[in-house]
Amino acid sequence: MVSYKPLWHTLIEKGIKKMELLRLTKMSSGTLAKINNGEYVALEVLERICLALDCPIEDVVEIKRDPGDEARAKGE
């Protein structure tokens, strides 16, 4: 499961609003909607965010384990 919670914290820390992020990254509003909904976006988008905010990817996204992930990995 992808979480963009670190991105929201990074934006607050840097004093950047979501609309400014759109401008800095040339990201579409549809992509921002995907991020808001916790959906997957292309790695290229994450790279542009990191470069625009001058931060590591850990400050933008984190991977969380879904409860069913472990069972699926075991083939159950």
Distance bins in CASP14 RR format, pairs under 12 A and 6 or more apart:
PFRMAT RR
TARGET T0000
AUTHOR 0000-0000-0000
RMODE 2
METHOD distances of the structure
MODEL  1
1 38 0 0 0 0 1 0 0 0 0 0 0
1 39 0 0 0 0 0 1 0 0 0 0 0
1 40 0 0 0 0 0 1 0 0 0 0 0
1 61 0 0 0 0 0 1 0 0 0 0 0
1 62 0 0 0 0 1 0 0 0 0 0 0
1 63 1 0 0 1 0 0 0 0 0 0 0
1 64 1 0 1 0 0 0 0 0 0 0 0
1 65 1 0 0 1 0 0 0 0 0 0 0
1 66 1 0 1 0 0 0 0 0 0 0 0
1 67 0 0 0 0 1 0 0 0 0 0 0
1 68 0 0 0 0 1 0 0 0 0 0 0
1 69 1 0 0 1 0 0 0 0 0 0 0
2 34 0 0 0 0 1 0 0 0 0 0 0
2 35 0 0 0 0 1 0 0 0 0 0 0
2 37 0 0 0 0 0 1 0 0 0 0 0
2 38 1 0 1 0 0 0 0 0 0 0 0
2 39 1 0 0 1 0 0 0 0 0 0 0
2 40 1 0 1 0 0 0 0 0 0 0 0
2 41 0 0 0 0 1 0 0 0 0 0 0
2 43 0 0 0 0 0 1 0 0 0 0 0
2 45 0 0 0 0 0 1 0 0 0 0 0
2 46 0 0 0 0 1 0 0 0 0 0 0
2 57 0 0 0 0 0 1 0 0 0 0 0
2 60 0 0 0 0 0 1 0 0 0 0 0
2 61 1 0 0 1 0 0 0 0 0 0 0
2 62 1 0 0 1 0 0 0 0 0 0 0
2 63 1 0 0 1 0 0 0 0 0 0 0
2 64 1 0 0 1 0 0 0 0 0 0 0
2 65 0 0 0 0 0 1 0 0 0 0 0
2 66 0 0 0 0 0 1 0 0 0 0 0
3 9 0 0 0 0 0 1 0 0 0 0 0
3 35 0 0 0 0 0 1 0 0 0 0 0
3 37 0 0 0 0 0 1 0 0 0 0 0
3 38 1 0 0 1 0 0 0 0 0 0 0
3 39 0 0 0 0 0 1 0 0 0 0 0
3 40 0 0 0 0 0 1 0 0 0 0 0
3 58 0 0 0 0 0 1 0 0 0 0 0
3 60 0 0 0 0 0 1 0 0 0 0 0
3 61 1 0 0 1 0 0 0 0 0 0 0
3 62 1 0 1 0 0 0 0 0 0 0 0
3 63 1 0 0 1 0 0 0 0 0 0 0
3 64 1 0 1 0 0 0 0 0 0 0 0
3 65 0 0 0 0 0 1 0 0 0 0 0
3 66 0 0 0 0 0 1 0 0 0 0 0
4 10 0 0 0 0 1 0 0 0 0 0 0
4 11 0 0 0 0 0 1 0 0 0 0 0
4 18 0 0 0 0 0 1 0 0 0 0 0
4 21 0 0 0 0 0 1 0 0 0 0 0
4 31 0 0 0 0 0 1 0 0 0 0 0
4 32 0 0 0 0 0 1 0 0 0 0 0
4 33 0 0 0 0 0 1 0 0 0 0 0
4 34 0 0 0 0 1 0 0 0 0 0 0
4 35 1 0 1 0 0 0 0 0 0 0 0
4 36 1 0 0 1 0 0 0 0 0 0 0
4 37 0 0 0 0 1 0 0 0 0 0 0
4 38 1 0 1 0 0 0 0 0 0 0 0
4 39 0 0 0 0 1 0 0 0 0 0 0
4 40 0 0 0 0 0 1 0 0 0 0 0
4 41 0 0 0 0 1 0 0 0 0 0 0
4 45 0 0 0 0 0 1 0 0 0 0 0
4 46 0 0 0 0 1 0 0 0 0 0 0
4 49 0 0 0 0 1 0 0 0 0 0 0
4 57 0 0 0 0 0 1 0 0 0 0 0
4 58 0 0 0 0 0 1 0 0 0 0 0
4 59 0 0 0 0 0 1 0 0 0 0 0
4 60 1 0 0 1 0 0 0 0 0 0 0
4 61 1 0 1 0 0 0 0 0 0 0 0
4 62 0 0 0 0 1 0 0 0 0 0 0
4 63 0 0 0 0 0 1 0 0 0 0 0
4 64 0 0 0 0 0 1 0 0 0 0 0
5 11 0 0 0 0 0 1 0 0 0 0 0
5 12 0 0 0 0 0 1 0 0 0 0 0
5 35 0 0 0 0 0 1 0 0 0 0 0
5 36 0 0 0 0 0 1 0 0 0 0 0
5 38 0 0 0 0 1 0 0 0 0 0 0
5 58 0 0 0 0 0 1 0 0 0 0 0
5 59 0 0 0 0 0 1 0 0 0 0 0
5 60 0 0 0 0 1 0 0 0 0 0 0
5 61 0 0 0 0 1 0 0 0 0 0 0
5 62 1 0 0 1 0 0 0 0 0 0 0
5 63 0 0 0 0 0 1 0 0 0 0 0
5 64 0 0 0 0 1 0 0 0 0 0 0
6 12 0 0 0 0 0 1 0 0 0 0 0
6 13 0 0 0 0 0 1 0 0 0 0 0
6 35 0 0 0 0 0 1 0 0 0 0 0
6 46 0 0 0 0 0 1 0 0 0 0 0
6 49 0 0 0 0 0 1 0 0 0 0 0
6 50 0 0 0 0 0 1 0 0 0 0 0
6 53 0 0 0 0 0 1 0 0 0 0 0
6 55 0 0 0 0 1 0 0 0 0 0 0
6 56 0 0 0 0 1 0 0 0 0 0 0
6 57 0 0 0 0 1 0 0 0 0 0 0
6 58 1 0 0 1 0 0 0 0 0 0 0
6 59 1 0 1 0 0 0 0 0 0 0 0
6 60 1 0 1 0 0 0 0 0 0 0 0
6 61 1 0 0 1 0 0 0 0 0 0 0
6 62 1 0 1 0 0 0 0 0 0 0 0
6 63 0 0 0 0 0 1 0 0 0 0 0
6 64 0 0 0 0 0 1 0 0 0 0 0
7 13 0 0 0 0 0 1 0 0 0 0 0
7 14 0 0 0 0 0 1 0 0 0 0 0
7 16 0 0 0 0 0 1 0 0 0 0 0
7 18 0 0 0 0 1 0 0 0 0 0 0
7 21 0 0 0 0 1 0 0 0 0 0 0
7 25 0 0 0 0 0 1 0 0 0 0 0
7 27 0 0 0 0 0 1 0 0 0 0 0
7 32 0 0 0 0 0 1 0 0 0 0 0
7 35 1 0 0 1 0 0 0 0 0 0 0
7 36 0 0 0 0 0 1 0 0 0 0 0
7 38 0 0 0 0 0 1 0 0 0 0 0
7 41 0 0 0 0 0 1 0 0 0 0 0
7 45 0 0 0 0 0 1 0 0 0 0 0
7 46 0 0 0 0 1 0 0 0 0 0 0
7 49 1 0 0 1 0 0 0 0 0 0 0
7 50 0 0 0 0 1 0 0 0 0 0 0
7 52 0 0 0 0 0 1 0 0 0 0 0
7 53 0 0 0 0 1 0 0 0 0 0 0
7 55 0 0 0 0 1 0 0 0 0 0 0
7 56 0 0 0 0 0 1 0 0 0 0 0
7 57 0 0 0 0 0 1 0 0 0 0 0
7 58 0 0 0 0 0 1 0 0 0 0 0
7 59 1 0 0 1 0 0 0 0 0 0 0
7 60 1 0 1 0 0 0 0 0 0 0 0
7 61 1 0 0 1 0 0 0 0 0 0 0
7 62 0 0 0 0 1 0 0 0 0 0 0
8 14 0 0 0 0 0 1 0 0 0 0 0
8 15 0 0 0 0 0 1 0 0 0 0 0
8 16 0 0 0 0 0 1 0 0 0 0 0
8 17 0 0 0 0 0 1 0 0 0 0 0
8 18 0 0 0 0 1 0 0 0 0 0 0
8 21 0 0 0 0 0 1 0 0 0 0 0
8 32 0 0 0 0 0 1 0 0 0 0 0
8 35 0 0 0 0 1 0 0 0 0 0 0
8 36 0 0 0 0 1 0 0 0 0 0 0
8 38 0 0 0 0 0 1 0 0 0 0 0
8 49 0 0 0 0 0 1 0 0 0 0 0
8 53 0 0 0 0 0 1 0 0 0 0 0
8 59 0 0 0 0 0 1 0 0 0 0 0
8 60 0 0 0 0 1 0 0 0 0 0 0
8 61 0 0 0 0 0 1 0 0 0 0 0
8 62 0 0 0 0 0 1 0 0 0 0 0
9 15 0 0 0 0 0 1 0 0 0 0 0
9 16 0 0 0 0 0 1 0 0 0 0 0
9 53 0 0 0 0 0 1 0 0 0 0 0
9 55 0 0 0 0 0 1 0 0 0 0 0
9 58 0 0 0 0 0 1 0 0 0 0 0
9 59 1 0 0 1 0 0 0 0 0 0 0
9 60 0 0 0 0 1 0 0 0 0 0 0
9 61 0 0 0 0 0 1 0 0 0 0 0
9 62 0 0 0 0 0 1 0 0 0 0 0
10 16 0 0 0 0 1 0 0 0 0 0 0
10 18 0 0 0 0 0 1 0 0 0 0 0
10 21 0 0 0 0 1 0 0 0 0 0 0
10 49 0 0 0 0 1 0 0 0 0 0 0
10 50 0 0 0 0 1 0 0 0 0 0 0
10 52 0 0 0 0 0 1 0 0 0 0 0
10 53 1 0 1 0 0 0 0 0 0 0 0
10 54 0 0 0 0 0 1 0 0 0 0 0
10 55 1 0 1 0 0 0 0 0 0 0 0
10 56 0 0 0 0 1 0 0 0 0 0 0
10 57 0 0 0 0 0 1 0 0 0 0 0
10 58 0 0 0 0 1 0 0 0 0 0 0
10 59 1 0 1 0 0 0 0 0 0 0 0
10 60 1 0 0 1 0 0 0 0 0 0 0
10 61 0 0 0 0 0 1 0 0 0 0 0
10 62 0 0 0 0 0 1 0 0 0 0 0
11 17 1 0 0 1 0 0 0 0 0 0 0
11 18 1 0 0 1 0 0 0 0 0 0 0
11 19 0 0 0 0 0 1 0 0 0 0 0
11 20 0 0 0 0 1 0 0 0 0 0 0
11 21 1 0 0 1 0 0 0 0 0 0 0
11 22 0 0 0 0 0 1 0 0 0 0 0
11 24 0 0 0 0 0 1 0 0 0 0 0
11 25 0 0 0 0 0 1 0 0 0 0 0
11 32 0 0 0 0 0 1 0 0 0 0 0
11 35 0 0 0 0 0 1 0 0 0 0 0
11 49 0 0 0 0 1 0 0 0 0 0 0
11 52 0 0 0 0 0 1 0 0 0 0 0
11 53 1 0 0 1 0 0 0 0 0 0 0
11 55 0 0 0 0 0 1 0 0 0 0 0
11 59 0 0 0 0 1 0 0 0 0 0 0
11 60 0 0 0 0 1 0 0 0 0 0 0
12 18 0 0 0 0 0 1 0 0 0 0 0
12 21 0 0 0 0 0 1 0 0 0 0 0
12 53 0 0 0 0 0 1 0 0 0 0 0
12 59 0 0 0 0 0 1 0 0 0 0 0
13 53 0 0 0 0 1 0 0 0 0 0 0
13 54 0 0 0 0 0 1 0 0 0 0 0
13 55 0 0 0 0 1 0 0 0 0 0 0
13 59 0 0 0 0 1 0 0 0 0 0 0
14 20 0 0 0 0 1 0 0 0 0 0 0
14 21 0 0 0 0 1 0 0 0 0 0 0
14 24 0 0 0 0 0 1 0 0 0 0 0
14 49 0 0 0 0 0 1 0 0 0 0 0
14 52 0 0 0 0 1 0 0 0 0 0 0
14 53 1 0 0 1 0 0 0 0 0 0 0
14 54 0 0 0 0 1 0 0 0 0 0 0
14 55 0 0 0 0 1 0 0 0 0 0 0
14 59 0 0 0 0 1 0 0 0 0 0 0
14 60 0 0 0 0 0 1 0 0 0 0 0
15 21 0 0 0 0 0 1 0 0 0 0 0
15 53 0 0 0 0 0 1 0 0 0 0 0
16 22 0 0 0 0 0 1 0 0 0 0 0
16 23 0 0 0 0 1 0 0 0 0 0 0
16 24 1 0 0 1 0 0 0 0 0 0 0
16 25 0 0 0 0 0 1 0 0 0 0 0
16 49 0 0 0 0 0 1 0 0 0 0 0
16 52 0 0 0 0 1 0 0 0 0 0 0
16 53 1 0 0 1 0 0 0 0 0 0 0
16 54 0 0 0 0 0 1 0 0 0 0 0
16 55 0 0 0 0 0 1 0 0 0 0 0
17 23 0 0 0 0 1 0 0 0 0 0 0
17 24 0 0 0 0 0 1 0 0 0 0 0
17 32 0 0 0 0 0 1 0 0 0 0 0
18 24 0 0 0 0 0 1 0 0 0 0 0
18 25 0 0 0 0 0 1 0 0 0 0 0
18 27 0 0 0 0 1 0 0 0 0 0 0
18 29 0 0 0 0 1 0 0 0 0 0 0
18 30 0 0 0 0 0 1 0 0 0 0 0
18 31 0 0 0 0 0 1 0 0 0 0 0
18 32 1 0 0 1 0 0 0 0 0 0 0
18 33 0 0 0 0 0 1 0 0 0 0 0
18 35 0 0 0 0 1 0 0 0 0 0 0
18 36 0 0 0 0 1 0 0 0 0 0 0
18 49 0 0 0 0 0 1 0 0 0 0 0
19 25 0 0 0 0 0 1 0 0 0 0 0
19 27 0 0 0 0 0 1 0 0 0 0 0
19 29 0 0 0 0 1 0 0 0 0 0 0
19 32 0 0 0 0 1 0 0 0 0 0 0
20 27 0 0 0 0 0 1 0 0 0 0 0
20 32 0 0 0 0 0 1 0 0 0 0 0
20 49 0 0 0 0 0 1 0 0 0 0 0
20 52 0 0 0 0 1 0 0 0 0 0 0
20 53 0 0 0 0 0 1 0 0 0 0 0
21 27 1 0 0 1 0 0 0 0 0 0 0
21 28 0 0 0 0 0 1 0 0 0 0 0
21 29 0 0 0 0 0 1 0 0 0 0 0
21 31 0 0 0 0 0 1 0 0 0 0 0
21 32 1 0 0 1 0 0 0 0 0 0 0
21 35 0 0 0 0 1 0 0 0 0 0 0
21 36 0 0 0 0 0 1 0 0 0 0 0
21 45 0 0 0 0 0 1 0 0 0 0 0
21 48 0 0 0 0 1 0 0 0 0 0 0
21 49 1 0 0 1 0 0 0 0 0 0 0
21 50 0 0 0 0 0 1 0 0 0 0 0
21 52 1 0 0 1 0 0 0 0 0 0 0
21 53 1 0 0 1 0 0 0 0 0 0 0
21 55 0 0 0 0 0 1 0 0 0 0 0
21 60 0 0 0 0 0 1 0 0 0 0 0
22 28 1 0 0 1 0 0 0 0 0 0 0
22 29 1 0 0 1 0 0 0 0 0 0 0
22 30 0 0 0 0 1 0 0 0 0 0 0
22 31 0 0 0 0 1 0 0 0 0 0 0
22 32 1 0 0 1 0 0 0 0 0 0 0
22 33 0 0 0 0 0 1 0 0 0 0 0
22 35 0 0 0 0 0 1 0 0 0 0 0
22 36 0 0 0 0 0 1 0 0 0 0 0
22 45 0 0 0 0 0 1 0 0 0 0 0
22 48 0 0 0 0 0 1 0 0 0 0 0
22 49 0 0 0 0 0 1 0 0 0 0 0
22 52 0 0 0 0 0 1 0 0 0 0 0
23 29 0 0 0 0 0 1 0 0 0 0 0
23 32 0 0 0 0 0 1 0 0 0 0 0
23 48 0 0 0 0 0 1 0 0 0 0 0
23 52 0 0 0 0 1 0 0 0 0 0 0
24 32 0 0 0 0 0 1 0 0 0 0 0
24 48 0 0 0 0 1 0 0 0 0 0 0
24 49 0 0 0 0 1 0 0 0 0 0 0
24 50 0 0 0 0 0 1 0 0 0 0 0
24 51 0 0 0 0 1 0 0 0 0 0 0
24 52 1 0 1 0 0 0 0 0 0 0 0
24 53 1 0 0 1 0 0 0 0 0 0 0
24 54 0 0 0 0 0 1 0 0 0 0 0
25 31 0 0 0 0 1 0 0 0 0 0 0
25 32 0 0 0 0 1 0 0 0 0 0 0
25 35 0 0 0 0 0 1 0 0 0 0 0
25 41 0 0 0 0 0 1 0 0 0 0 0
25 42 0 0 0 0 0 1 0 0 0 0 0
25 44 0 0 0 0 0 1 0 0 0 0 0
25 45 1 0 0 1 0 0 0 0 0 0 0
25 46 0 0 0 0 1 0 0 0 0 0 0
25 47 0 0 0 0 1 0 0 0 0 0 0
25 48 1 0 1 0 0 0 0 0 0 0 0
25 49 1 0 1 0 0 0 0 0 0 0 0
25 50 0 0 0 0 1 0 0 0 0 0 0
25 51 0 0 0 0 1 0 0 0 0 0 0
25 52 1 0 1 0 0 0 0 0 0 0 0
25 53 0 0 0 0 1 0 0 0 0 0 0
25 60 0 0 0 0 0 1 0 0 0 0 0
26 32 0 0 0 0 0 1 0 0 0 0 0
26 44 0 0 0 0 0 1 0 0 0 0 0
26 45 0 0 0 0 1 0 0 0 0 0 0
26 48 1 0 0 1 0 0 0 0 0 0 0
26 49 0 0 0 0 0 1 0 0 0 0 0
26 51 0 0 0 0 0 1 0 0 0 0 0
26 52 0 0 0 0 1 0 0 0 0 0 0
27 33 0 0 0 0 0 1 0 0 0 0 0
27 34 0 0 0 0 1 0 0 0 0 0 0
27 35 0 0 0 0 1 0 0 0 0 0 0
27 36 0 0 0 0 0 1 0 0 0 0 0
27 41 0 0 0 0 1 0 0 0 0 0 0
27 42 0 0 0 0 0 1 0 0 0 0 0
27 44 0 0 0 0 0 1 0 0 0 0 0
27 45 1 0 0 1 0 0 0 0 0 0 0
27 46 0 0 0 0 0 1 0 0 0 0 0
27 47 0 0 0 0 0 1 0 0 0 0 0
27 48 1 0 0 1 0 0 0 0 0 0 0
27 49 1 0 0 1 0 0 0 0 0 0 0
27 52 0 0 0 0 1 0 0 0 0 0 0
28 34 0 0 0 0 1 0 0 0 0 0 0
28 35 0 0 0 0 0 1 0 0 0 0 0
28 41 0 0 0 0 0 1 0 0 0 0 0
28 42 0 0 0 0 0 1 0 0 0 0 0
28 45 0 0 0 0 1 0 0 0 0 0 0
28 48 0 0 0 0 0 1 0 0 0 0 0
29 35 0 0 0 0 0 1 0 0 0 0 0
29 36 0 0 0 0 0 1 0 0 0 0 0
30 36 0 0 0 0 1 0 0 0 0 0 0
30 37 0 0 0 0 1 0 0 0 0 0 0
30 39 0 0 0 0 1 0 0 0 0 0 0
30 41 0 0 0 0 1 0 0 0 0 0 0
30 45 0 0 0 0 0 1 0 0 0 0 0
31 37 0 0 0 0 0 1 0 0 0 0 0
31 38 0 0 0 0 0 1 0 0 0 0 0
31 39 0 0 0 0 1 0 0 0 0 0 0
31 40 0 0 0 0 0 1 0 0 0 0 0
31 41 1 0 1 0 0 0 0 0 0 0 0
31 42 0 0 0 0 1 0 0 0 0 0 0
31 44 0 0 0 0 0 1 0 0 0 0 0
31 45 1 0 1 0 0 0 0 0 0 0 0
31 46 0 0 0 0 0 1 0 0 0 0 0
31 48 0 0 0 0 1 0 0 0 0 0 0
31 49 0 0 0 0 1 0 0 0 0 0 0
32 38 0 0 0 0 0 1 0 0 0 0 0
32 39 0 0 0 0 0 1 0 0 0 0 0
32 41 0 0 0 0 1 0 0 0 0 0 0
32 45 0 0 0 0 1 0 0 0 0 0 0
32 49 0 0 0 0 0 1 0 0 0 0 0
33 39 0 0 0 0 1 0 0 0 0 0 0
33 41 0 0 0 0 0 1 0 0 0 0 0
34 40 1 0 0 1 0 0 0 0 0 0 0
34 41 1 0 1 0 0 0 0 0 0 0 0
34 42 0 0 0 0 1 0 0 0 0 0 0
34 45 0 0 0 0 1 0 0 0 0 0 0
34 46 0 0 0 0 0 1 0 0 0 0 0
35 41 1 0 0 1 0 0 0 0 0 0 0
35 42 0 0 0 0 0 1 0 0 0 0 0
35 45 0 0 0 0 1 0 0 0 0 0 0
35 46 0 0 0 0 1 0 0 0 0 0 0
35 49 0 0 0 0 1 0 0 0 0 0 0
35 60 0 0 0 0 1 0 0 0 0 0 0
35 61 0 0 0 0 1 0 0 0 0 0 0
38 61 0 0 0 0 1 0 0 0 0 0 0
38 62 0 0 0 0 0 1 0 0 0 0 0
38 63 0 0 0 0 0 1 0 0 0 0 0
38 64 0 0 0 0 0 1 0 0 0 0 0
39 45 0 0 0 0 0 1 0 0 0 0 0
39 61 0 0 0 0 0 1 0 0 0 0 0
40 46 0 0 0 0 1 0 0 0 0 0 0
40 61 0 0 0 0 1 0 0 0 0 0 0
40 63 0 0 0 0 0 1 0 0 0 0 0
41 47 0 0 0 0 0 1 0 0 0 0 0
41 48 0 0 0 0 0 1 0 0 0 0 0
41 49 0 0 0 0 1 0 0 0 0 0 0
41 60 0 0 0 0 0 1 0 0 0 0 0
41 61 0 0 0 0 1 0 0 0 0 0 0
42 48 0 0 0 0 1 0 0 0 0 0 0
42 49 0 0 0 0 0 1 0 0 0 0 0
42 61 0 0 0 0 0 1 0 0 0 0 0
43 49 0 0 0 0 0 1 0 0 0 0 0
43 50 0 0 0 0 0 1 0 0 0 0 0
43 57 0 0 0 0 1 0 0 0 0 0 0
43 60 0 0 0 0 0 1 0 0 0 0 0
43 61 0 0 0 0 1 0 0 0 0 0 0
44 50 0 0 0 0 0 1 0 0 0 0 0
44 51 0 0 0 0 0 1 0 0 0 0 0
45 51 0 0 0 0 0 1 0 0 0 0 0
45 52 0 0 0 0 0 1 0 0 0 0 0
45 57 0 0 0 0 0 1 0 0 0 0 0
45 60 0 0 0 0 1 0 0 0 0 0 0
45 61 0 0 0 0 0 1 0 0 0 0 0
46 52 0 0 0 0 0 1 0 0 0 0 0
46 53 0 0 0 0 0 1 0 0 0 0 0
46 55 0 0 0 0 0 1 0 0 0 0 0
46 56 0 0 0 0 0 1 0 0 0 0 0
46 57 1 0 0 1 0 0 0 0 0 0 0
46 58 0 0 0 0 0 1 0 0 0 0 0
46 59 0 0 0 0 0 1 0 0 0 0 0
46 60 1 0 1 0 0 0 0 0 0 0 0
46 61 1 0 0 1 0 0 0 0 0 0 0
46 62 0 0 0 0 0 1 0 0 0 0 0
46 63 0 0 0 0 0 1 0 0 0 0 0
47 53 0 0 0 0 0 1 0 0 0 0 0
47 55 0 0 0 0 0 1 0 0 0 0 0
47 56 0 0 0 0 0 1 0 0 0 0 0
47 57 0 0 0 0 1 0 0 0 0 0 0
47 60 0 0 0 0 1 0 0 0 0 0 0
47 61 0 0 0 0 0 1 0 0 0 0 0
48 54 0 0 0 0 0 1 0 0 0 0 0
48 55 0 0 0 0 0 1 0 0 0 0 0
48 57 0 0 0 0 0 1 0 0 0 0 0
48 60 0 0 0 0 0 1 0 0 0 0 0
49 55 0 0 0 0 1 0 0 0 0 0 0
49 56 0 0 0 0 0 1 0 0 0 0 0
49 57 0 0 0 0 1 0 0 0 0 0 0
49 59 0 0 0 0 1 0 0 0 0 0 0
49 60 1 0 1 0 0 0 0 0 0 0 0
49 61 0 0 0 0 1 0 0 0 0 0 0
50 56 1 0 0 1 0 0 0 0 0 0 0
50 57 1 0 1 0 0 0 0 0 0 0 0
50 58 0 0 0 0 1 0 0 0 0 0 0
50 59 1 0 0 1 0 0 0 0 0 0 0
50 60 1 0 1 0 0 0 0 0 0 0 0
50 61 0 0 0 0 1 0 0 0 0 0 0
51 57 0 0 0 0 0 1 0 0 0 0 0
51 60 0 0 0 0 0 1 0 0 0 0 0
52 59 0 0 0 0 0 1 0 0 0 0 0
52 60 0 0 0 0 0 1 0 0 0 0 0
53 59 1 0 0 1 0 0 0 0 0 0 0
53 60 1 0 0 1 0 0 0 0 0 0 0
54 60 0 0 0 0 0 1 0 0 0 0 0
55 61 0 0 0 0 0 1 0 0 0 0 0
56 62 0 0 0 0 0 1 0 0 0 0 0
57 63 0 0 0 0 0 1 0 0 0 0 0
63 69 0 0 0 0 0 1 0 0 0 0 0
65 71 0 0 0 0 0 1 0 0 0 0 0
65 72 0 0 0 0 0 1 0 0 0 0 0
65 73 0 0 0 0 1 0 0 0 0 0 0
66 72 0 0 0 0 1 0 0 0 0 0 0
66 73 0 0 0 0 0 1 0 0 0 0 0
68 74 0 0 0 0 1 0 0 0 0 0 0
68 75 0 0 0 0 0 1 0 0 0 0 0
68 76 0 0 0 0 1 0 0 0 0 0 0
69 75 0 0 0 0 0 1 0 0 0 0 0
69 76 0 0 0 0 0 1 0 0 0 0 0
70 76 0 0 0 0 1 0 0 0 0 0 0
END
